[in-house]
Amino acid sequence: MTEKLALLGGSPVRSKAKAFPKWPFASPLDASRLQTVLESGNWGGYPFPNRFATEFQNAFAAYHGAKYACCVTNGTAAITIALKAAGIVAGDEVIVPAYTWDGTATAVLDAGAIPVFVDVDPDTYCLDVSKITVTPRTRAIVPVHLAMRFTDMTALRALARRHNLAIVEDCAHVHGGEYLGEGAGSMGDLGTFSFQSSKLMTAGEGGIILTSREDCYELVQTLVNCGRAGSTGYVPARRPTGGNYRMTEFQTAILLGQLEMLPDLARQRAAQAARLDEALAAIPGISPLPPQRAITRLPVYNYVFRLHESGISRDLFCAAVEAEGVPCDGRFYEPVYRSDLFGPSAEEFPQIAGIDYRRNFDCPIAVRAAYHESVWLPQFVLLDPADAGDVVDAIAKVACNLDGLRTADPTLAGVKAMSRAERPRVERKNY
């Protein structure tokens, strides 16, 4: 591994002509299902749930071990609706991890509640349950299962029981995953998923809410379907005002194929992730995330590893890996309270009057992950053994030639990932 780095003018490990698989994948049955919807003239989400929506919801709930499922417009709306169904009202506090996509927190704001940021576990980058402080206003927790790891749900559920708190799982990264034999989204009061373009299952956009609580499912249906009563027969003390968050039949037709393909694709990703775990553990200066023994079915939305202190910035390391032909991101997430996409004001959200998020919160593990050590690889680089081999070679080449980066043209010291506000036209992940 003494070749000249591509970033410094050498030949890349992987040429541009050797493309990784183009995500997303289509199912062989997509065209016929879409044609069925097209010819039916019944394209929307009403009758609710529509034909393919009913089929998909039942299959998705069963695969994850939940009783009920309800399709919605997107994953962010799913969190807001789930919180409202769990009884969250204006002014309640909701615990969220600091290291996640901004939408987790904005969904809390849209529910009328106050997001309270808590730092993450250094081994999983998920919510650190031991750091949670419950106040008299705390009513719910939104654990985010991140990239390829789960929040410690055993500890979290024990905490929630002690304090009578609702749990709404954010499962946008873990379609099909299992923790101690329980499906993602089935362990809390409600679970939410996203079907945005980059996700492990996608219809371009969309989301779904899981629950095994009849009362919550009834309220979810009311909130999604314009205030109408749901299908359970449960009569709430007060029926909430609903909106229209229904998913179209075109989307649910596509999602049926996505669910059919999920198990095989998940096995492929898991196999190559295990290969990366072994290979990267032997490369000085970097390390894979420690194994999480509680995971009984591994989902890999992104493969994440850590760069140790090396005398170069993490963003320069990522730029060097990218130059070798492997898509790679460092500033995948920022601590939400420091993100340039999260700047709520009391004029927009009166419940946060008096809170200065940039000054009131300090989550050092999230900061370290966001700006110094985490490296993210998209899941589609893990679907083929030859591709995964190139990924290992590219990372090893850069890691073994850090001296070259340290002594290179000083302008390289300024190489960094752009913030989300700076890169709206080139954002690869299409958030």
C-alpha positions as CSV (number, residue, x, y, z in Angstrom):
1,M,0.0,0.0,0.0
2,T,2.7,2.5,-1.0
3,E,1.1,3.7,-4.2
4,K,0.5,7.4,-4.6
5,L,-2.9,8.5,-3.4
6,A,-5.4,9.4,-6.1
7,L,-6.1,12.7,-4.3
8,L,-2.4,13.5,-4.8
9,G,-2.3,12.5,-8.5
10,G,-2.0,8.7,-8.3
11,S,-4.2,6.1,-9.9
12,P,-7.5,5.4,-8.1
13,V,-8.3,1.9,-6.7
14,R,-11.5,2.0,-8.7
15,S,-12.0,3.8,-11.9
16,K,-15.1,5.9,-12.8
17,A,-16.0,3.3,-15.4
18,K,-16.5,0.7,-12.8
19,A,-19.8,1.9,-11.3
20,F,-21.4,0.7,-8.1
21,P,-25.0,-0.6,-8.4
22,K,-27.4,2.2,-9.1
23,W,-29.8,2.5,-6.1
24,P,-32.7,1.9,-5.8
25,F,-33.5,-1.5,-7.2
26,A,-36.8,-2.3,-8.9
27,S,-38.7,-5.5,-8.5
28,P,-39.6,-7.6,-11.5
29,L,-43.2,-7.3,-10.5
30,D,-43.3,-3.5,-10.1
31,A,-44.4,-2.8,-13.7
32,S,-47.4,-5.1,-13.6
33,R,-48.5,-3.8,-10.2
34,L,-48.1,-0.2,-11.3
35,Q,-50.1,-1.0,-14.5
36,T,-52.8,-2.5,-12.4
37,V,-53.1,0.8,-10.4
38,L,-52.9,2.9,-13.6
39,E,-55.8,1.0,-15.2
40,S,-57.9,1.0,-12.1
41,G,-58.2,4.8,-12.0
42,N,-58.0,4.5,-8.2
43,W,-54.6,6.1,-7.7
44,G,-54.8,7.8,-4.3
45,G,-55.0,6.7,-0.7
46,Y,-58.8,6.6,-0.5
47,P,-60.7,4.3,0.1
48,F,-58.4,4.1,3.2
49,P,-56.4,2.0,3.3
50,N,-56.5,1.2,-0.4
51,R,-56.0,-2.3,-2.0
52,F,-52.2,-2.4,-2.2
53,A,-51.9,-0.3,1.0
54,T,-53.8,-2.9,2.9
55,E,-51.7,-5.8,1.5
56,F,-48.4,-4.0,2.2
57,Q,-49.3,-2.8,5.7
58,N,-50.3,-6.3,6.8
59,A,-47.1,-7.8,5.3
60,F,-44.8,-5.1,6.7
61,A,-46.3,-5.4,10.2
62,A,-46.0,-9.2,10.2
63,Y,-42.4,-9.1,9.1
64,H,-41.5,-6.8,12.0
65,G,-43.7,-8.5,14.7
66,A,-46.3,-5.7,15.1
67,K,-50.0,-6.0,15.1
68,Y,-50.8,-2.9,13.1
69,A,-49.3,-0.7,10.4
70,C,-50.4,2.5,8.7
71,C,-48.8,4.0,5.6
72,V,-48.2,7.8,5.6
73,T,-46.7,10.5,3.4
74,N,-43.1,10.4,4.8
75,G,-41.0,9.4,7.7
76,T,-40.9,12.8,9.4
77,A,-44.7,13.0,9.3
78,A,-44.8,9.5,10.7
79,I,-42.9,10.6,13.8
80,T,-45.2,13.6,14.4
81,I,-48.3,11.5,14.0
82,A,-47.0,8.7,16.2
83,L,-46.2,11.2,19.0
84,K,-49.7,12.7,18.8
85,A,-51.2,9.2,18.9
86,A,-49.1,8.5,22.0
87,G,-50.7,11.4,23.7
88,I,-48.0,14.1,23.3
89,V,-49.5,17.6,23.6
90,A,-48.2,21.2,23.4
91,G,-45.4,21.9,25.8
92,D,-44.4,18.3,26.5
93,E,-40.7,17.5,26.4
94,V,-39.5,14.7,24.2
95,I,-36.0,13.1,24.4
96,V,-34.1,12.8,21.1
97,P,-30.5,11.8,20.4
98,A,-28.3,14.7,19.4
99,Y,-26.7,12.7,16.5
100,T,-29.4,12.1,13.9
101,W,-31.2,13.7,10.9
102,D,-32.7,17.0,11.7
103,G,-36.2,15.7,10.8
104,T,-36.3,13.6,14.1
105,A,-36.3,16.9,16.0
106,T,-38.5,18.9,13.7
107,A,-41.1,16.2,13.9
108,V,-41.2,16.8,17.7
109,L,-41.6,20.5,17.1
110,D,-44.5,19.9,14.7
111,A,-46.2,17.8,17.3
112,G,-46.2,20.9,19.6
113,A,-43.5,19.4,21.9
114,I,-40.0,20.5,22.9
115,P,-37.1,18.4,21.7
116,V,-34.5,17.8,24.4
117,F,-31.1,16.5,23.0
118,V,-29.2,13.8,24.7
119,D,-25.7,12.6,23.8
120,V,-25.0,9.3,22.1
121,D,-23.2,6.1,23.0
122,P,-19.6,6.1,21.6
123,D,-19.9,2.5,20.5
124,T,-23.2,2.7,18.6
125,Y,-23.8,6.4,18.0
126,C,-27.3,5.8,19.2
127,L,-29.0,7.4,22.2
128,D,-27.1,6.9,25.4
129,V,-29.8,5.8,27.8
130,S,-27.5,6.5,30.8
131,K,-27.4,10.2,29.9
132,I,-31.1,10.8,29.9
133,T,-32.5,13.1,32.6
134,V,-36.2,12.9,33.1
135,T,-38.0,16.1,34.2
136,P,-41.6,16.6,35.3
137,R,-42.3,17.7,31.7
138,T,-40.8,14.7,30.0
139,R,-43.4,12.6,28.2
140,A,-41.7,10.6,25.5
141,I,-38.4,9.3,24.0
142,V,-37.6,8.9,20.4
143,P,-34.7,6.5,20.1
144,V,-33.1,6.5,16.6
145,H,-31.6,3.2,15.5
146,L,-28.7,4.5,13.5
147,A,-26.9,3.3,10.3
148,M,-26.3,-0.3,11.5
149,R,-26.8,-0.3,15.3
150,F,-29.8,-0.2,17.7
151,T,-30.4,1.9,20.8
152,D,-30.2,-0.2,24.0
153,M,-33.9,-1.0,24.1
154,T,-33.6,-3.1,27.2
155,A,-32.4,-0.2,29.3
156,L,-34.6,2.3,27.5
157,R,-37.8,0.3,28.1
158,A,-36.9,-0.1,31.8
159,L,-36.5,3.7,32.1
160,A,-39.7,4.3,30.2
161,R,-41.7,2.0,32.5
162,R,-40.2,3.7,35.7
163,H,-41.3,7.1,34.5
164,N,-44.4,6.3,32.4
165,L,-42.9,7.6,29.2
166,A,-44.0,6.7,25.7
167,I,-41.4,5.3,23.2
168,V,-41.6,6.2,19.5
169,E,-38.8,4.3,17.7
170,D,-37.3,6.1,14.7
171,C,-36.4,3.2,12.4
172,A,-35.6,5.0,9.2
173,H,-32.3,3.1,8.9
174,V,-33.3,-0.4,10.1
175,H,-35.9,-1.9,7.8
176,G,-36.1,-5.6,8.6
177,G,-33.7,-5.4,11.6
178,E,-34.2,-7.3,14.8
179,Y,-33.0,-6.7,18.4
180,L,-33.0,-9.7,20.7
181,G,-35.5,-11.3,18.4
182,E,-37.9,-8.4,18.3
183,G,-38.5,-6.5,15.1
184,A,-37.5,-2.9,14.6
185,G,-40.5,-0.7,15.4
186,S,-42.2,-3.3,17.5
187,M,-40.4,-2.6,20.8
188,G,-41.8,0.8,21.7
189,D,-45.4,2.1,21.8
190,L,-45.1,3.0,18.2
191,G,-42.4,2.7,15.5
192,T,-41.8,4.8,12.4
193,F,-40.0,4.2,9.1
194,S,-39.0,6.2,6.1
195,F,-39.2,5.2,2.5
196,Q,-37.3,8.1,1.1
197,S,-35.0,7.4,-1.9
198,S,-31.8,6.4,-0.1
199,K,-33.5,4.1,2.4
200,L,-33.3,0.3,2.4
201,M,-36.8,0.2,1.1
202,T,-38.1,3.1,-1.0
203,A,-41.0,4.4,-3.0
204,G,-39.2,7.7,-3.6
205,E,-40.9,9.1,-0.6
206,G,-43.3,7.7,2.1
207,G,-43.3,6.3,5.6
208,I,-45.1,3.9,7.8
209,I,-46.1,3.6,11.5
210,L,-46.2,0.4,13.4
211,T,-47.9,-0.3,16.7
212,S,-49.4,-3.2,18.7
213,R,-51.5,-0.8,20.8
214,E,-55.1,-0.7,19.6
215,D,-55.7,2.8,21.0
216,C,-52.7,4.2,19.3
217,Y,-53.6,2.5,16.0
218,E,-57.1,4.0,16.1
219,L,-55.7,7.5,16.7
220,V,-53.0,7.1,14.0
221,Q,-55.8,6.3,11.4
222,T,-57.8,9.3,12.5
223,L,-54.8,11.6,12.2
224,V,-53.8,10.2,8.8
225,N,-57.3,10.0,7.3
226,C,-58.8,13.5,7.7
227,G,-60.2,12.9,11.2
228,R,-62.3,9.9,10.3
229,A,-62.7,7.0,12.8
230,G,-60.4,4.0,12.2
231,S,-61.1,0.3,11.9
232,T,-60.5,-1.0,15.4
233,G,-63.7,-0.1,17.1
234,Y,-61.8,1.6,19.9
235,V,-63.5,4.9,20.9
236,P,-61.1,7.5,22.3
237,A,-62.1,10.0,24.9
238,R,-61.5,12.7,22.4
239,R,-61.0,12.2,18.7
240,P,-58.2,14.4,17.4
241,T,-58.3,16.7,14.4
242,G,-56.8,14.8,11.5
243,G,-55.1,15.8,8.3
244,N,-54.5,14.0,5.0
245,Y,-51.3,12.0,5.3
246,R,-52.4,9.1,3.1
247,M,-50.0,7.3,0.8
248,T,-50.8,6.8,-2.9
249,E,-51.5,3.4,-4.4
250,F,-48.6,3.8,-6.8
251,Q,-46.2,4.0,-3.8
252,T,-47.7,1.0,-2.0
253,A,-47.5,-1.0,-5.2
254,I,-43.8,-0.4,-5.4
255,L,-43.3,-1.1,-1.7
256,L,-44.7,-4.6,-2.0
257,G,-41.7,-5.4,-4.3
258,Q,-39.3,-3.6,-2.0
259,L,-40.4,-5.8,0.9
260,E,-40.1,-9.0,-1.2
261,M,-36.5,-8.1,-2.1
262,L,-35.5,-6.9,1.4
263,P,-34.5,-10.3,3.1
264,D,-32.1,-11.3,0.3
265,L,-30.5,-7.9,0.0
266,A,-30.2,-7.6,3.8
267,R,-28.3,-10.9,3.9
268,Q,-25.9,-9.7,1.1
269,R,-25.2,-6.5,3.0
270,A,-24.7,-8.3,6.3
271,A,-22.2,-10.7,4.8
272,Q,-20.1,-7.9,3.3
273,A,-20.4,-5.8,6.5
274,A,-18.9,-8.8,8.4
275,R,-16.1,-8.9,5.8
276,L,-15.4,-5.2,6.3
277,D,-15.4,-5.6,10.1
278,E,-12.7,-8.2,9.9
279,A,-10.6,-6.3,7.3
280,L,-10.8,-2.8,8.8
281,A,-9.9,-4.1,12.3
282,A,-6.5,-5.1,10.9
283,I,-5.8,-1.6,9.4
284,P,-3.9,0.8,11.7
285,G,-5.6,4.1,12.5
286,I,-9.2,3.0,12.0
287,S,-11.6,0.6,13.6
288,P,-15.1,-0.7,12.9
289,L,-17.9,-0.1,15.4
290,P,-17.8,-2.7,18.1
291,P,-20.2,-5.6,17.5
292,Q,-23.6,-5.3,19.2
293,R,-24.5,-8.8,20.3
294,A,-28.2,-7.9,20.9
295,I,-28.8,-7.6,17.1
296,T,-30.3,-10.8,15.9
297,R,-31.0,-9.6,12.3
298,L,-28.6,-7.0,11.1
299,P,-29.8,-4.1,8.9
300,V,-27.1,-2.0,7.2
301,Y,-28.3,1.4,5.9
302,N,-24.7,2.7,5.9
303,Y,-21.6,1.0,7.1
304,V,-19.9,3.2,9.7
305,F,-16.4,3.0,11.0
306,R,-14.1,5.3,13.0
307,L,-11.0,7.2,12.2
308,H,-8.6,7.6,15.1
309,E,-6.5,10.7,15.9
310,S,-4.1,10.8,13.0
311,G,-2.9,14.3,12.4
312,I,-5.3,14.9,9.5
313,S,-8.9,15.8,9.5
314,R,-11.6,13.2,9.1
315,D,-13.0,15.2,6.1
316,L,-9.7,15.1,4.4
317,F,-9.5,11.3,5.0
318,C,-13.0,11.0,3.4
319,A,-12.0,13.1,0.4
320,A,-9.0,10.8,-0.1
321,V,-11.2,7.7,0.0
322,E,-13.7,9.3,-2.5
323,A,-10.8,10.1,-4.8
324,E,-10.0,6.3,-4.8
325,G,-13.5,5.8,-6.4
326,V,-15.4,4.8,-3.2
327,P,-18.4,7.0,-2.1
328,C,-17.7,8.1,1.4
329,D,-19.1,10.7,3.8
330,G,-17.9,12.1,7.1
331,R,-20.3,14.9,7.9
332,F,-23.3,12.6,7.2
333,Y,-25.0,14.1,10.3
334,E,-24.2,17.0,12.6
335,P,-25.4,17.4,16.2
336,V,-28.9,18.6,15.4
337,Y,-28.7,21.6,17.8
338,R,-25.7,22.8,15.8
339,S,-27.0,22.0,12.3
340,D,-27.6,24.8,9.8
341,L,-30.9,23.2,8.9
342,F,-32.2,23.4,12.5
343,G,-32.9,26.9,13.6
344,P,-36.4,27.0,15.1
345,S,-37.6,30.2,16.6
346,A,-40.3,31.0,19.2
347,E,-42.2,32.8,16.5
348,E,-42.6,29.5,14.6
349,F,-42.8,27.2,17.7
350,P,-44.0,29.1,20.8
351,Q,-43.3,26.1,23.0
352,I,-39.5,26.7,22.8
353,A,-39.6,30.3,24.0
354,G,-36.5,30.9,26.1
355,I,-34.5,28.0,24.7
356,D,-31.3,28.7,22.8
357,Y,-30.4,25.3,21.3
358,R,-26.9,26.2,20.4
359,R,-26.1,27.4,23.9
360,N,-28.2,25.2,26.0
361,F,-26.9,21.8,24.8
362,D,-23.5,20.2,24.7
363,C,-23.1,16.6,23.5
364,P,-19.4,15.9,23.1
365,I,-19.7,12.4,21.7
366,A,-22.1,13.6,19.0
367,V,-19.7,16.4,18.2
368,R,-16.8,14.0,18.0
369,A,-18.7,11.6,15.7
370,A,-20.0,14.4,13.5
371,Y,-16.8,16.4,12.9
372,H,-13.8,14.2,13.8
373,E,-14.2,10.4,13.7
374,S,-17.2,8.8,11.9
375,V,-16.9,7.6,8.3
376,W,-20.1,6.5,6.5
377,L,-20.2,4.2,3.4
378,P,-23.5,3.8,1.5
379,Q,-25.2,0.4,1.6
380,F,-25.0,-0.2,-2.2
381,V,-21.2,-0.6,-2.0
382,L,-21.8,-3.8,0.1
383,L,-24.0,-5.8,-2.3
384,D,-21.2,-7.5,-4.3
385,P,-18.0,-9.2,-2.9
386,A,-15.8,-7.6,-5.6
387,D,-17.2,-4.2,-4.8
388,A,-16.6,-4.7,-1.1
389,G,-13.0,-5.8,-1.8
390,D,-12.4,-2.5,-3.6
391,V,-13.8,-0.6,-0.6
392,V,-11.4,-2.4,1.7
393,D,-8.5,-1.7,-0.7
394,A,-9.4,2.0,-1.0
395,I,-9.6,2.5,2.8
396,A,-6.4,0.6,3.4
397,K,-4.6,2.6,0.8
398,V,-5.5,5.9,2.3
399,A,-5.0,4.7,5.9
400,C,-1.5,3.4,5.1
401,N,-0.5,6.6,3.3
402,L,-1.5,9.3,5.8
403,D,2.0,10.7,5.8
404,G,1.5,11.7,2.2
405,L,-1.6,13.7,3.1
406,R,0.1,15.4,6.1
407,T,3.0,16.6,3.9
408,A,1.0,17.4,0.7
409,D,0.1,20.7,-0.7
410,P,-1.1,22.9,2.2
411,T,-4.4,23.7,0.4
412,L,-5.5,20.1,1.1
413,A,-5.8,21.1,4.8
414,G,-8.9,23.0,3.9
415,V,-10.7,20.0,2.3
416,K,-13.9,19.5,4.2
417,A,-17.4,18.2,3.7
418,M,-19.8,21.1,2.9
419,S,-22.6,21.7,5.3
420,R,-26.1,20.8,4.1
421,A,-27.0,24.4,3.4
422,E,-23.9,24.7,1.2
423,R,-24.6,21.6,-0.9
424,P,-28.3,21.6,-1.8
425,R,-27.7,20.8,-5.5
426,V,-25.1,18.1,-5.0
427,E,-26.5,16.2,-2.0
428,R,-25.9,12.6,-2.8
429,K,-28.3,11.2,-0.2
430,N,-31.3,13.3,-1.4
431,Y,-32.7,14.1,2.0
